[in-house]
Amino acid sequence: MKTKILSLITLVLLLTACGTKKTAVASAETAPAAKEAKTVELTPELAEGKNLYENSCVKCHKLYEPKKFTKEEWAPILVSMGKKAKLNETQLASVTNYIHSQL
């Protein structure tokens, strides 16, 4: 009976996660000239990058808004932090693509 309940819960969670539309919204503070917030729909790759960024980086320090730094400033930060977080090349590319999509 417990197995059936756990299986049902797992199935519901999986279906819920697959059906959820994930978007990121730039805040008005990061774009004061913009009257409306820019919405970026996250592809599966970008969602994975966001997940890696949020779960790997927060282990050691607070998360920074992607717009805090320029693309050029992010490059050495991501390489250095990627090594410390033990991200492989694919994972680092996902995080980099996510950060760049938010700029």
Biopython code that builds the backbone (N, CA, C, O; Angstrom):
import numpy as np
from Bio.PDB.StructureBuilder import StructureBuilder

atoms = [
    (1, "MET", "N", (0.818, -1.183, 0.000)),
    (1, "MET", "CA", (0.000, 0.000, 0.000)),
    (1, "MET", "C", (0.872, 1.261, 0.000)),
    (1, "MET", "O", (0.595, 2.220, -0.721)),
    (2, "LYS", "N", (1.931, 1.244, 0.821)),
    (2, "LYS", "CA", (2.836, 2.382, 0.866)),
    (2, "LYS", "C", (3.510, 2.598, -0.480)),
    (2, "LYS", "O", (3.709, 3.736, -0.906)),
    (3, "THR", "N", (3.858, 1.515, -1.143)),
    (3, "THR", "CA", (4.504, 1.598, -2.448)),
    (3, "THR", "C", (3.581, 2.250, -3.466)),
    (3, "THR", "O", (4.027, 3.073, -4.266)),
    (4, "LYS", "N", (2.313, 1.898, -3.448)),
    (4, "LYS", "CA", (1.348, 2.489, -4.376)),
    (4, "LYS", "C", (1.188, 3.979, -4.121)),
    (4, "LYS", "O", (1.125, 4.765, -5.067)),
    (5, "ILE", "N", (1.120, 4.375, -2.866)),
    (5, "ILE", "CA", (0.971, 5.788, -2.524)),
    (5, "ILE", "C", (2.216, 6.568, -2.936)),
    (5, "ILE", "O", (2.106, 7.648, -3.516)),
    (6, "LEU", "N", (3.397, 6.031, -2.642)),
    (6, "LEU", "CA", (4.631, 6.697, -3.029)),
    (6, "LEU", "C", (4.756, 6.796, -4.547)),
    (6, "LEU", "O", (5.226, 7.809, -5.064)),
    (7, "SER", "N", (4.343, 5.760, -5.256)),
    (7, "SER", "CA", (4.383, 5.784, -6.717)),
    (7, "SER", "C", (3.439, 6.851, -7.265)),
    (7, "SER", "O", (3.786, 7.575, -8.197)),
    (8, "LEU", "N", (2.263, 6.942, -6.691)),
    (8, "LEU", "CA", (1.285, 7.939, -7.119)),
    (8, "LEU", "C", (1.793, 9.350, -6.847)),
    (8, "LEU", "O", (1.651, 10.226, -7.701)),
    (9, "ILE", "N", (2.372, 9.584, -5.694)),
    (9, "ILE", "CA", (2.926, 10.894, -5.362)),
    (9, "ILE", "C", (4.053, 11.256, -6.314)),
    (9, "ILE", "O", (4.124, 12.387, -6.795)),
    (10, "THR", "N", (4.935, 10.298, -6.589)),
    (10, "THR", "CA", (6.036, 10.526, -7.518)),
    (10, "THR", "C", (5.517, 10.872, -8.903)),
    (10, "THR", "O", (6.037, 11.785, -9.545)),
    (11, "LEU", "N", (4.510, 10.166, -9.369)),
    (11, "LEU", "CA", (3.932, 10.431, -10.677)),
    (11, "LEU", "C", (3.316, 11.824, -10.735)),
    (11, "LEU", "O", (3.495, 12.542, -11.719)),
    (12, "VAL", "N", (2.596, 12.206, -9.695)),
    (12, "VAL", "CA", (1.972, 13.532, -9.662)),
    (12, "VAL", "C", (3.039, 14.628, -9.663)),
    (12, "VAL", "O", (2.905, 15.622, -10.378)),
    (13, "LEU", "N", (4.088, 14.453, -8.872)),
    (13, "LEU", "CA", (5.167, 15.437, -8.845)),
    (13, "LEU", "C", (5.867, 15.546, -10.191)),
    (13, "LEU", "O", (6.194, 16.644, -10.640)),
    (14, "LEU", "N", (6.093, 14.426, -10.822)),
    (14, "LEU", "CA", (6.735, 14.418, -12.133)),
    (14, "LEU", "C", (5.881, 15.130, -13.161)),
    (14, "LEU", "O", (6.381, 15.952, -13.929)),
    (15, "LEU", "N", (4.611, 14.825, -13.179)),
    (15, "LEU", "CA", (3.710, 15.480, -14.132)),
    (15, "LEU", "C", (3.595, 16.969, -13.855)),
    (15, "LEU", "O", (3.540, 17.773, -14.787)),
    (16, "THR", "N", (3.560, 17.338, -12.601)),
    (16, "THR", "CA", (3.496, 18.753, -12.241)),
    (16, "THR", "C", (4.758, 19.475, -12.682)),
    (16, "THR", "O", (4.682, 20.573, -13.235)),
    (17, "ALA", "N", (5.911, 18.878, -12.447)),
    (17, "ALA", "CA", (7.177, 19.502, -12.823)),
    (17, "ALA", "C", (7.298, 19.639, -14.336)),
    (17, "ALA", "O", (7.812, 20.646, -14.823)),
    (18, "CYS", "N", (6.839, 18.657, -15.074)),
    (18, "CYS", "CA", (6.929, 18.700, -16.531)),
    (18, "CYS", "C", (5.951, 19.705, -17.123)),
    (18, "CYS", "O", (6.197, 20.246, -18.202)),
    (19, "GLY", "N", (4.870, 19.955, -16.446)),
    (19, "GLY", "CA", (3.855, 20.856, -16.981)),
    (19, "GLY", "C", (4.019, 22.291, -16.546)),
    (19, "GLY", "O", (3.261, 23.151, -16.994)),
    (20, "THR", "N", (4.982, 22.585, -15.689)),
    (20, "THR", "CA", (5.169, 23.935, -15.184)),
    (20, "THR", "C", (5.981, 24.745, -16.177)),
    (20, "THR", "O", (7.056, 24.323, -16.605)),
    (21, "LYS", "N", (5.466, 25.907, -16.541)),
    (21, "LYS", "CA", (6.186, 26.807, -17.431)),
    (21, "LYS", "C", (7.139, 27.631, -16.586)),
    (21, "LYS", "O", (6.717, 28.295, -15.639)),
    (22, "LYS", "N", (8.411, 27.592, -16.919)),
    (22, "LYS", "CA", (9.416, 28.301, -16.147)),
    (22, "LYS", "C", (9.832, 29.552, -16.896)),
    (22, "LYS", "O", (10.235, 29.491, -18.057)),
    (23, "THR", "N", (9.731, 30.677, -16.227)),
    (23, "THR", "CA", (10.149, 31.938, -16.816)),
    (23, "THR", "C", (10.954, 32.724, -15.804)),
    (23, "THR", "O", (10.835, 32.523, -14.595)),
    (24, "ALA", "N", (11.760, 33.610, -16.311)),
    (24, "ALA", "CA", (12.515, 34.511, -15.456)),
    (24, "ALA", "C", (12.093, 35.924, -15.805)),
    (24, "ALA", "O", (11.892, 36.253, -16.974)),
    (25, "VAL", "N", (11.963, 36.750, -14.792)),
    (25, "VAL", "CA", (11.534, 38.117, -15.017)),
    (25, "VAL", "C", (12.612, 39.042, -14.492)),
    (25, "VAL", "O", (13.044, 38.920, -13.346)),
    (26, "ALA", "N", (13.046, 39.972, -15.336)),
    (26, "ALA", "CA", (14.007, 40.974, -14.909)),
    (26, "ALA", "C", (13.277, 41.999, -14.059)),
    (26, "ALA", "O", (12.203, 42.467, -14.435)),
    (27, "SER", "N", (13.850, 42.349, -12.918)),
    (27, "SER", "CA", (13.179, 43.295, -12.040)),
    (27, "SER", "C", (13.320, 44.716, -12.555)),
    (27, "SER", "O", (14.219, 45.014, -13.340)),
    (28, "ALA", "N", (12.426, 45.591, -12.109)),
    (28, "ALA", "CA", (12.456, 46.989, -12.530)),
    (28, "ALA", "C", (13.731, 47.667, -12.044)),
    (28, "ALA", "O", (14.201, 48.615, -12.674)),
    (29, "GLU", "N", (14.302, 47.196, -10.929)),
    (29, "GLU", "CA", (15.536, 47.771, -10.407)),
    (29, "GLU", "C", (16.706, 47.542, -11.362)),
    (29, "GLU", "O", (17.561, 48.415, -11.509)),
    (30, "THR", "N", (16.752, 46.391, -12.003)),
    (30, "THR", "CA", (17.871, 46.081, -12.887)),
    (30, "THR", "C", (17.723, 46.744, -14.240)),
    (30, "THR", "O", (18.700, 46.865, -14.979)),
    (31, "ALA", "N", (16.511, 47.178, -14.580)),
    (31, "ALA", "CA", (16.272, 47.865, -15.850)),
    (31, "ALA", "C", (15.387, 49.085, -15.590)),
    (31, "ALA", "O", (14.212, 49.080, -15.957)),
    (32, "PRO", "N", (15.941, 50.144, -14.955)),
    (32, "PRO", "CA", (15.107, 51.286, -14.588)),
    (32, "PRO", "C", (14.499, 52.007, -15.774)),
    (32, "PRO", "O", (13.441, 52.620, -15.634)),
    (33, "ALA", "N", (15.132, 51.955, -16.936)),
    (33, "ALA", "CA", (14.588, 52.647, -18.100)),
    (33, "ALA", "C", (13.401, 51.892, -18.694)),
    (33, "ALA", "O", (12.569, 52.482, -19.384)),
    (34, "ALA", "N", (13.325, 50.613, -18.432)),
    (34, "ALA", "CA", (12.233, 49.812, -18.989)),
    (34, "ALA", "C", (11.003, 49.949, -18.108)),
    (34, "ALA", "O", (11.086, 49.813, -16.888)),
    (35, "LYS", "N", (9.865, 50.217, -18.728)),
    (35, "LYS", "CA", (8.630, 50.359, -17.969)),
    (35, "LYS", "C", (8.010, 48.999, -17.675)),
    (35, "LYS", "O", (7.330, 48.836, -16.661)),
    (36, "GLU", "N", (8.234, 48.030, -18.540)),
    (36, "GLU", "CA", (7.730, 46.682, -18.324)),
    (36, "GLU", "C", (8.906, 45.741, -18.128)),
    (36, "GLU", "O", (9.953, 45.894, -18.757)),
    (37, "ALA", "N", (8.721, 44.778, -17.259)),
    (37, "ALA", "CA", (9.775, 43.802, -17.021)),
    (37, "ALA", "C", (9.911, 42.878, -18.224)),
    (37, "ALA", "O", (8.922, 42.452, -18.820)),
    (38, "LYS", "N", (11.148, 42.583, -18.560)),
    (38, "LYS", "CA", (11.446, 41.680, -19.673)),
    (38, "LYS", "C", (11.277, 40.241, -19.197)),
    (38, "LYS", "O", (11.837, 39.858, -18.170)),
    (39, "THR", "N", (10.518, 39.449, -19.929)),
    (39, "THR", "CA", (10.308, 38.051, -19.576)),
    (39, "THR", "C", (11.061, 37.172, -20.557)),
    (39, "THR", "O", (10.929, 37.317, -21.772)),
    (40, "VAL", "N", (11.849, 36.263, -20.017)),
    (40, "VAL", "CA", (12.621, 35.340, -20.841)),
    (40, "VAL", "C", (12.112, 33.938, -20.552)),
    (40, "VAL", "O", (12.185, 33.470, -19.416)),
    (41, "GLU", "N", (11.598, 33.268, -21.575)),
    (41, "GLU", "CA", (11.149, 31.887, -21.384)),
    (41, "GLU", "C", (12.368, 30.987, -21.363)),
    (41, "GLU", "O", (13.228, 31.055, -22.241)),
    (42, "LEU", "N", (12.426, 30.152, -20.353)),
    (42, "LEU", "CA", (13.577, 29.278, -20.198)),
    (42, "LEU", "C", (13.389, 27.985, -20.973)),
    (42, "LEU", "O", (12.412, 27.261, -20.783)),
    (43, "THR", "N", (14.340, 27.713, -21.846)),
    (43, "THR", "CA", (14.371, 26.430, -22.538)),
    (43, "THR", "C", (14.836, 25.390, -21.523)),
    (43, "THR", "O", (15.309, 25.756, -20.447)),
    (44, "PRO", "N", (14.713, 24.106, -21.840)),
    (44, "PRO", "CA", (15.215, 23.086, -20.900)),
    (44, "PRO", "C", (16.698, 23.281, -20.552)),
    (44, "PRO", "O", (17.102, 23.074, -19.408)),
    (45, "GLU", "N", (17.499, 23.677, -21.535)),
    (45, "GLU", "CA", (18.926, 23.898, -21.263)),
    (45, "GLU", "C", (19.120, 25.075, -20.311)),
    (45, "GLU", "O", (19.917, 24.993, -19.376)),
    (46, "LEU", "N", (18.390, 26.177, -20.547)),
    (46, "LEU", "CA", (18.512, 27.341, -19.676)),
    (46, "LEU", "C", (17.987, 27.038, -18.276)),
    (46, "LEU", "O", (18.542, 27.511, -17.285)),
    (47, "ALA", "N", (16.926, 26.254, -18.197)),
    (47, "ALA", "CA", (16.383, 25.861, -16.894)),
    (47, "ALA", "C", (17.405, 25.027, -16.127)),
    (47, "ALA", "O", (17.548, 25.178, -14.914)),
    (48, "GLU", "N", (18.112, 24.151, -16.830)),
    (48, "GLU", "CA", (19.158, 23.349, -16.193)),
    (48, "GLU", "C", (20.292, 24.248, -15.706)),
    (48, "GLU", "O", (20.818, 24.054, -14.611)),
    (49, "GLY", "N", (20.667, 25.239, -16.531)),
    (49, "GLY", "CA", (21.704, 26.191, -16.128)),
    (49, "GLY", "C", (21.294, 26.981, -14.903)),
    (49, "GLY", "O", (22.101, 27.188, -13.996)),
    (50, "LYS", "N", (20.047, 27.423, -14.869)),
    (50, "LYS", "CA", (19.531, 28.160, -13.713)),
    (50, "LYS", "C", (19.560, 27.271, -12.479)),
    (50, "LYS", "O", (19.974, 27.705, -11.404)),
    (51, "ASN", "N", (19.124, 26.034, -12.633)),
    (51, "ASN", "CA", (19.122, 25.084, -11.524)),
    (51, "ASN", "C", (20.545, 24.864, -10.989)),
    (51, "ASN", "O", (20.763, 24.874, -9.778)),
    (52, "LEU", "N", (21.493, 24.669, -11.884)),
    (52, "LEU", "CA", (22.883, 24.483, -11.472)),
    (52, "LEU", "C", (23.412, 25.735, -10.768)),
    (52, "LEU", "O", (24.084, 25.637, -9.741)),
    (53, "TYR", "N", (23.104, 26.913, -11.324)),
    (53, "TYR", "CA", (23.555, 28.167, -10.737)),
    (53, "TYR", "C", (23.002, 28.315, -9.325)),
    (53, "TYR", "O", (23.741, 28.609, -8.386)),
    (54, "GLU", "N", (21.704, 28.109, -9.186)),
    (54, "GLU", "CA", (21.061, 28.301, -7.890)),
    (54, "GLU", "C", (21.484, 27.262, -6.861)),
    (54, "GLU", "O", (21.603, 27.586, -5.680)),
    (55, "ASN", "N", (21.712, 26.033, -7.278)),
    (55, "ASN", "CA", (22.024, 24.976, -6.321)),
    (55, "ASN", "C", (23.515, 24.768, -6.076)),
    (55, "ASN", "O", (23.899, 24.310, -5.000)),
    (56, "SER", "N", (24.354, 25.091, -7.041)),
    (56, "SER", "CA", (25.795, 24.893, -6.862)),
    (56, "SER", "C", (26.450, 26.108, -6.219)),
    (56, "SER", "O", (27.276, 25.969, -5.317)),
    (57, "CYS", "N", (26.087, 27.282, -6.677)),
    (57, "CYS", "CA", (26.763, 28.498, -6.215)),
    (57, "CYS", "C", (26.362, 28.892, -4.796)),
    (57, "CYS", "O", (27.180, 29.399, -4.029)),
    (58, "VAL", "N", (25.098, 28.653, -4.455)),
    (58, "VAL", "CA", (24.605, 29.067, -3.141)),
    (58, "VAL", "C", (25.226, 28.255, -2.006)),
    (58, "VAL", "O", (25.111, 28.637, -0.841)),
    (59, "LYS", "N", (25.869, 27.166, -2.323)),
    (59, "LYS", "CA", (26.525, 26.362, -1.290)),
    (59, "LYS", "C", (27.657, 27.131, -0.614)),
    (59, "LYS", "O", (27.969, 26.896, 0.553)),
    (60, "CYS", "N", (28.273, 28.059, -1.365)),
    (60, "CYS", "CA", (29.430, 28.782, -0.825)),
    (60, "CYS", "C", (29.169, 30.270, -0.573)),
    (60, "CYS", "O", (29.809, 30.868, 0.291)),
    (61, "HIS", "N", (28.243, 30.867, -1.315)),
    (61, "HIS", "CA", (28.009, 32.310, -1.174)),
    (61, "HIS", "C", (26.630, 32.681, -1.682)),
    (61, "HIS", "O", (25.924, 31.851, -2.255)),
    (62, "LYS", "N", (26.249, 33.941, -1.467)),
    (62, "LYS", "CA", (24.948, 34.394, -1.952)),
    (62, "LYS", "C", (24.962, 34.451, -3.479)),
    (62, "LYS", "O", (26.017, 34.572, -4.101)),
    (63, "LEU", "N", (23.785, 34.362, -4.062)),
    (63, "LEU", "CA", (23.679, 34.436, -5.512)),
    (63, "LEU", "C", (23.652, 35.894, -5.946)),
    (63, "LEU", "O", (23.045, 36.740, -5.289)),
    (64, "TYR", "N", (24.310, 36.171, -7.047)),
    (64, "TYR", "CA", (24.317, 37.510, -7.608)),
    (64, "TYR", "C", (23.347, 37.571, -8.773)),
    (64, "TYR", "O", (23.215, 36.612, -9.533)),
    (65, "GLU", "N", (22.679, 38.686, -8.910)),
    (65, "GLU", "CA", (21.820, 38.901, -10.070)),
    (65, "GLU", "C", (22.711, 38.878, -11.304)),
    (65, "GLU", "O", (23.782, 39.485, -11.289)),
    (66, "PRO", "N", (22.308, 38.204, -12.361)),
    (66, "PRO", "CA", (23.135, 38.153, -13.558)),
    (66, "PRO", "C", (23.515, 39.532, -14.089)),
    (66, "PRO", "O", (24.603, 39.703, -14.640)),
    (67, "LYS", "N", (22.635, 40.514, -13.931)),
    (67, "LYS", "CA", (22.916, 41.857, -14.470)),
    (67, "LYS", "C", (23.888, 42.649, -13.619)),
    (67, "LYS", "O", (24.245, 43.772, -13.976)),
    (68, "LYS", "N", (24.328, 42.082, -12.493)),
    (68, "LYS", "CA", (25.291, 42.776, -11.638)),
    (68, "LYS", "C", (26.626, 42.936, -12.355)),
    (68, "LYS", "O", (27.358, 43.897, -12.116)),
    (69, "PHE", "N", (26.938, 41.987, -13.238)),
    (69, "PHE", "CA", (28.191, 42.023, -13.980)),
    (69, "PHE", "C", (27.906, 41.970, -15.474)),
    (69, "PHE", "O", (26.845, 41.512, -15.898)),
    (70, "THR", "N", (28.863, 42.444, -16.268)),
    (70, "THR", "CA", (28.743, 42.359, -17.721)),
    (70, "THR", "C", (29.144, 40.960, -18.172)),
    (70, "THR", "O", (29.661, 40.161, -17.391)),
    (71, "LYS", "N", (28.896, 40.684, -19.446)),
    (71, "LYS", "CA", (29.277, 39.386, -20.016)),
    (71, "LYS", "C", (30.781, 39.155, -19.859)),
    (71, "LYS", "O", (31.220, 38.051, -19.539)),
    (72, "GLU", "N", (31.554, 40.203, -20.087)),
    (72, "GLU", "CA", (33.006, 40.104, -19.983)),
    (72, "GLU", "C", (33.447, 39.872, -18.539)),
    (72, "GLU", "O", (34.411, 39.147, -18.293)),
    (73, "GLU", "N", (32.746, 40.486, -17.584)),
    (73, "GLU", "CA", (33.086, 40.300, -16.179)),
    (73, "GLU", "C", (32.687, 38.902, -15.695)),
    (73, "GLU", "O", (33.360, 38.322, -14.843)),
    (74, "TRP", "N", (31.601, 38.369, -16.235)),
    (74, "TRP", "CA", (31.139, 37.040, -15.828)),
    (74, "TRP", "C", (32.109, 35.938, -16.269)),
    (74, "TRP", "O", (32.271, 34.941, -15.565)),
    (75, "ALA", "N", (32.753, 36.109, -17.425)),
    (75, "ALA", "CA", (33.584, 35.036, -17.994)),
    (75, "ALA", "C", (34.588, 34.466, -16.991)),
    (75, "ALA", "O", (34.555, 33.262, -16.739)),
    (76, "PRO", "N", (35.487, 35.281, -16.402)),
    (76, "PRO", "CA", (36.449, 34.682, -15.461)),
    (76, "PRO", "C", (35.794, 34.204, -14.159)),
    (76, "PRO", "O", (36.262, 33.252, -13.535)),
    (77, "ILE", "N", (34.714, 34.871, -13.758)),
    (77, "ILE", "CA", (34.012, 34.451, -12.539)),
    (77, "ILE", "C", (33.457, 33.042, -12.725)),
    (77, "ILE", "O", (33.622, 32.182, -11.859)),
    (78, "LEU", "N", (32.797, 32.812, -13.859)),
    (78, "LEU", "CA", (32.193, 31.502, -14.113)),
    (78, "LEU", "C", (33.239, 30.402, -14.233)),
    (78, "LEU", "O", (33.037, 29.294, -13.737)),
    (79, "VAL", "N", (34.343, 30.700, -14.882)),
    (79, "VAL", "CA", (35.402, 29.692, -15.015)),
    (79, "VAL", "C", (35.964, 29.336, -13.645)),
    (79, "VAL", "O", (36.111, 28.160, -13.312)),
    (80, "SER", "N", (36.278, 30.355, -12.855)),
    (80, "SER", "CA", (36.845, 30.128, -11.527)),
    (80, "SER", "C", (35.869, 29.390, -10.607)),
    (80, "SER", "O", (36.235, 28.415, -9.952)),
    (81, "MET", "N", (34.636, 29.863, -10.569)),
    (81, "MET", "CA", (33.646, 29.255, -9.683)),
    (81, "MET", "C", (33.228, 27.868, -10.180)),
    (81, "MET", "O", (32.908, 26.988, -9.381)),
    (82, "GLY", "N", (33.232, 27.681, -11.492)),
    (82, "GLY", "CA", (32.906, 26.373, -12.056)),
    (82, "GLY", "C", (33.890, 25.310, -11.593)),
    (82, "GLY", "O", (33.512, 24.173, -11.309)),
    (83, "LYS", "N", (35.162, 25.699, -11.521)),
    (83, "LYS", "CA", (36.190, 24.760, -11.034)),
    (83, "LYS", "C", (35.955, 24.441, -9.558)),
    (83, "LYS", "O", (36.037, 23.283, -9.148)),
    (84, "LYS", "N", (35.663, 25.471, -8.764)),
    (84, "LYS", "CA", (35.446, 25.252, -7.328)),
    (84, "LYS", "C", (34.210, 24.399, -7.073)),
    (84, "LYS", "O", (34.179, 23.597, -6.140)),
    (85, "ALA", "N", (33.179, 24.583, -7.924)),
    (85, "ALA", "CA", (31.938, 23.814, -7.765)),
    (85, "ALA", "C", (32.036, 22.445, -8.429)),
    (85, "ALA", "O", (31.101, 21.646, -8.369)),
    (86, "LYS", "N", (33.179, 22.184, -9.064)),
    (86, "LYS", "CA", (33.426, 20.904, -9.748)),
    (86, "LYS", "C", (32.397, 20.625, -10.838)),
    (86, "LYS", "O", (31.890, 19.511, -10.971)),
    (87, "LEU", "N", (32.098, 21.686, -11.630)),
    (87, "LEU", "CA", (31.190, 21.523, -12.764)),
    (87, "LEU", "C", (31.975, 21.007, -13.954)),
    (87, "LEU", "O", (33.112, 21.421, -14.179)),
    (88, "ASN", "N", (31.374, 20.106, -14.718)),
    (88, "ASN", "CA", (32.034, 19.650, -15.941)),
    (88, "ASN", "C", (31.792, 20.692, -17.038)),
    (88, "ASN", "O", (31.080, 21.671, -16.812)),
    (89, "GLU", "N", (32.368, 20.494, -18.199)),
    (89, "GLU", "CA", (32.264, 21.482, -19.285)),
    (89, "GLU", "C", (30.817, 21.729, -19.709)),
    (89, "GLU", "O", (30.430, 22.869, -19.965)),
    (90, "THR", "N", (30.027, 20.674, -19.781)),
    (90, "THR", "CA", (28.627, 20.804, -20.180)),
    (90, "THR", "C", (27.851, 21.609, -19.149)),
    (90, "THR", "O", (27.065, 22.486, -19.508)),
    (91, "GLN", "N", (28.065, 21.318, -17.881)),
    (91, "GLN", "CA", (27.374, 22.042, -16.816)),
    (91, "GLN", "C", (27.783, 23.516, -16.804)),
    (91, "GLN", "O", (26.939, 24.397, -16.643)),
    (92, "LEU", "N", (29.077, 23.779, -16.975)),
    (92, "LEU", "CA", (29.564, 25.154, -17.007)),
    (92, "LEU", "C", (28.962, 25.911, -18.191)),
    (92, "LEU", "O", (28.606, 27.083, -18.066)),
    (93, "ALA", "N", (28.850, 25.243, -19.331)),
    (93, "ALA", "CA", (28.234, 25.868, -20.507)),
    (93, "ALA", "C", (26.763, 26.182, -20.244)),
    (93, "ALA", "O", (26.271, 27.225, -20.674)),
    (94, "SER", "N", (26.061, 25.305, -19.551)),
    (94, "SER", "CA", (24.654, 25.545, -19.219)),
    (94, "SER", "C", (24.507, 26.755, -18.312)),
    (94, "SER", "O", (23.643, 27.601, -18.537)),
    (95, "VAL", "N", (25.344, 26.840, -17.293)),
    (95, "VAL", "CA", (25.290, 27.987, -16.383)),
    (95, "VAL", "C", (25.634, 29.276, -17.142)),
    (95, "VAL", "O", (24.968, 30.298, -16.976)),
    (96, "THR", "N", (26.664, 29.216, -17.964)),
    (96, "THR", "CA", (27.068, 30.392, -18.748)),
    (96, "THR", "C", (25.938, 30.832, -19.667)),
    (96, "THR", "O", (25.641, 32.024, -19.748)),
    (97, "ASN", "N", (25.311, 29.904, -20.353)),
    (97, "ASN", "CA", (24.199, 30.252, -21.246)),
    (97, "ASN", "C", (23.045, 30.859, -20.467)),
    (97, "ASN", "O", (22.413, 31.809, -20.929)),
    (98, "TYR", "N", (22.767, 30.317, -19.287)),
    (98, "TYR", "CA", (21.685, 30.893, -18.465)),
    (98, "TYR", "C", (22.015, 32.334, -18.060)),
    (98, "TYR", "O", (21.179, 33.228, -18.192)),
    (99, "ILE", "N", (23.238, 32.551, -17.567)),
    (99, "ILE", "CA", (23.637, 33.907, -17.155)),
    (99, "ILE", "C", (23.549, 34.863, -18.337)),
    (99, "ILE", "O", (23.012, 35.962, -18.201)),
    (100, "HIS", "N", (24.066, 34.465, -19.488)),
    (100, "HIS", "CA", (24.029, 35.324, -20.673)),
    (100, "HIS", "C", (22.599, 35.615, -21.122)),
    (100, "HIS", "O", (22.316, 36.701, -21.627)),
    (101, "SER", "N", (21.705, 34.658, -20.942)),
    (101, "SER", "CA", (20.310, 34.882, -21.359)),
    (101, "SER", "C", (19.619, 35.914, -20.472)),
    (101, "SER", "O", (18.607, 36.492, -20.870)),
    (102, "GLN", "N", (20.147, 36.147, -19.290)),
    (102, "GLN", "CA", (19.543, 37.085, -18.362)),
    (102, "GLN", "C", (20.113, 38.490, -18.470)),
    (102, "GLN", "O", (19.615, 39.411, -17.823)),
    (103, "LEU", "N", (21.137, 38.663, -19.268)),
    (103, "LEU", "CA", (21.762, 39.983, -19.420)),
    (103, "LEU", "C", (20.994, 40.857, -20.378)),
    (103, "LEU", "O", (21.383, 42.000, -20.620)),
]
sb = StructureBuilder()
sb.init_structure("model")
sb.init_model(0)
sb.init_chain("A")
sb.init_seg("    ")
for serial, (resi, resn, name, xyz) in enumerate(atoms, 1):
    if name == "N":
        sb.init_residue(resn, " ", resi, " ")
    sb.init_atom(name, np.array(xyz, "f"), 0.0, 1.0, " ", f" {name:<3s}", serial, name[0])
structure = sb.get_structure()
